[in-house]
């Protein structure tokens, strides 16, 4: 889906769309399945560009981080993006994004939204300070902006990580692979490799 920012020049535009995103495209091994991603929102003019606010709703299944059992989840999240013309990008930010002759940098996908975790104040590579207003800004060169990459990026932030089927999940036996939630495992505890060297020395001394 593409966003036509120009459509909101005169009055706000209500948007509604369902995205079909294959789970494999997100490259999250724990993600077993993903439903259609529903987006509803409103696009409107802002001081220097456009503002899009809305809600994402989706569900799916991930594998338990300990036993790999399927764990269903449901997400409904408020989202927002500010779109600004590329010529409004701060000069310092433009310089920071230019590749250096002595230190090549990987190019970022077009339209990528700058994101940072709580308390983040500096760019991860150059140490450039980021203000709060920079964190959700998408700079554009054309009024038609690809929307799918922004949705996929938001999904990466909202998908559950290290989900458990239950708080006391006992996981899989590292030796035989049995589910220890279903029945106790008879495998002996693995030897403590930290004492392996000492054991070898003692055995050598006994032989001598």
Residue, then its C-alpha position, 0 to 999 in steps of 0.5 A: x500500500x502507498x500513502x498519498x500525502x497530497x490527498x490530505x492537503x485540503x482536509x483530513x483523510x480517513x484510512x482503513x486497510x488490511x495488510x497480508x504480511x507473511x510471517x517469514x518476511x519478518x525474520x523472527x524464528x519464534x513467529x509461527x503464524x500471523x493474521x492479517x494486520x488491520x490498520x485504521x487511522x486519519x491522515x491530516x496536514x501538520x505545520x510542516x508536513x503531515x500527521x498520521x495517527x491510527x491503530x494496528x490490530x493483529x494476532x498470531x502464534x509464537x513458539x514458547x521460548x522454553x518448550x516451543x509450544x504454540x502461544x497465541x497472542x493478540x495486539x491492539x496498539x496506537x501508532x503515529x507517524x509524522x511525515x516531513x519533506x526531505x528539505x526540512x531534515x536538520x543539516x546535522x542529521x543529513x551530514x551524519x547520514x552521509x557515508x564517510x570515505x574512511x568508514x562505509x555505512x550500510x544504506x537504510x531503507x527509504x522511508x525508514x522511521x527513526x526509532x529509539x528505546x526509552x532513554x535513547x539520546x544518541x545515534x547508535x553509530x555517530x553519537x549524534x543527539x536525537x530529540x524527541x521530535x526526531x523519533x517518529x519522523x519520516x522524511x519524504x521526497x515524494x508525496x507518495x510514500x510506501x506504507x508497508x515498510x512502516x507497518x512491518x517496522x511497527x510489527x517488529x516493535x510490537x511482536x512478543x519476545x521470549x513468550x512463555x506458555x506458562x510462567x513455570x514452564x520447565x522447557x525441553x530436556x537438553x539431552x533427549x529433547x523431551x517436554x519436561x512439562x508433560x512428564x519428568x525426564x530420566x536423563x542424568x544432569x549433564x556434567x559440570x564442564x568447569x571441573x573437567x580440566x581438574x578431573x583430568x589432572x587428578x586422573x593423571x596423578x592417580x595413574x602416576 
